[in-house]
Amino acid sequence: MAAEGSPGSTVVICTDGLANIGLGAFDEVATEADMLQVDAFYETVGQIAQTAGVTIQIVSIEGDECNIDSLSTLAELTGGTVERVNPTTLTKNFANMLSVPVIATNVEAKVKIHKGL
């Protein structure tokens, strides 16, 4: 849904870090091959968001068991952040995350330097 909007949209995922059922579920991982499939799912979602110019922010609750390694791929690919927050300061963290403006998305930079360098 966010990809249908304009580039610069932000998706905030608030999670305990354990997808229990369905796509990307960590509870269903029994083998290394299963884990590779789960990681590939999050990689694909991150690439789709990146292509659409959507930033994904991850918010995880402190004290909960969290598979942040797999989930952080979403934020890394899209320029988002991963924050572990105390439940009592959750509203403050949301406000801080959403106050950072998106300056640009899908940008390429070309640097020209002297031949000797």
N, C-alpha and C positions, 0 to 999 in steps of 0.2 A: 504494500500500500504506500509506503514512504517513497518508493522509487517512482511512483506515478506523479508525485509532486515535483516541485522544482529542485534543482541541485542546491545543496545547502541544508536539506532537511536533516533532522536529528531523531534517532530512535534511542530511547533510554530503556535498557533491559534491567529490571530490578529482580534479582534472583537469589535463591539460597545456593545456587551453583550446582544443583543436582537435577538435571532433567530426568524425570522419573519414567515417563512413557513417551512413545511416539518418536518422531525424528530427532536425532541427536541425543537420545536417552542414554545416560551413563549407567543406569541401573541394569540395562540389558547387556552390558559389556562383559563377556566371559573370556575372550581370548585377545591376543594382540591384534589379530585381524579385525575383530569387532571394533577395537579402539581406533584403528586406522580408518575405518569407515566413518566413525563418529567425527574424528578430526577432519576428514575430507568433507563431511557435511558442513561443518562450521567454516571451513576454508571457502567452500562454494558460496555460502550465504554472504561471507565477507566480501568476496569478489563481486558478487551481484550488487551489493550496496556501494562498493567502491566505484564501480562503473556508473552507477546512477548518481554519484555525488552525495550519497547519504552517509552521515557520520553515525557510528554506533557507540553509545556510552554504556558501560557495564557498571552496575551498582550491586555489590554483594554485601550481605549482612555479616558483620563481625561475629565470630563465635560459631558460625555454621560451617560444616564441612563443604568446601567449595572446590570444584575442578576448574580453577582459574586458568590453568594452562591451555585448555581447549577453548574456553570462552574468550580469552584475551586475544585470540586470533581475529575475532570480529573487530575489536577496537583497533588493533595494530594495523589492519588492512585499510581502515577507513579514517584513520587520524583521530579516533576517539580516545577515551581514557577508561581506566579500570579503577574503581574506588571501592575499598572495603569500609563500610560505615557502621557506626553505632546506631541502633534503631532509634534512639532518642534524638539524634541529630539528622535524621533522614531528610526532613524538609529543607534544612539549611544546605545540605549537599546537593539536592536537586536544584535549588535556586542558583548555587554557584556554577553548576555544570551548564545550565541553560543560559547563563549570562554571558558566556564567552561567544562572541560573534564568529561566524564562519567567514573567513576572508576570501577564500577561493577554493574551488574543487577542480579535480582533473587538470592540474596545471603541469605544463612542461617548461623547464628552464634550459636555455642554451647559453653556455658560457664559452666565449672566445678568448683564447690566450695566445700569447706570442709563441712562435714556433720553437724558440729556444727553451721554453718551459715544458 
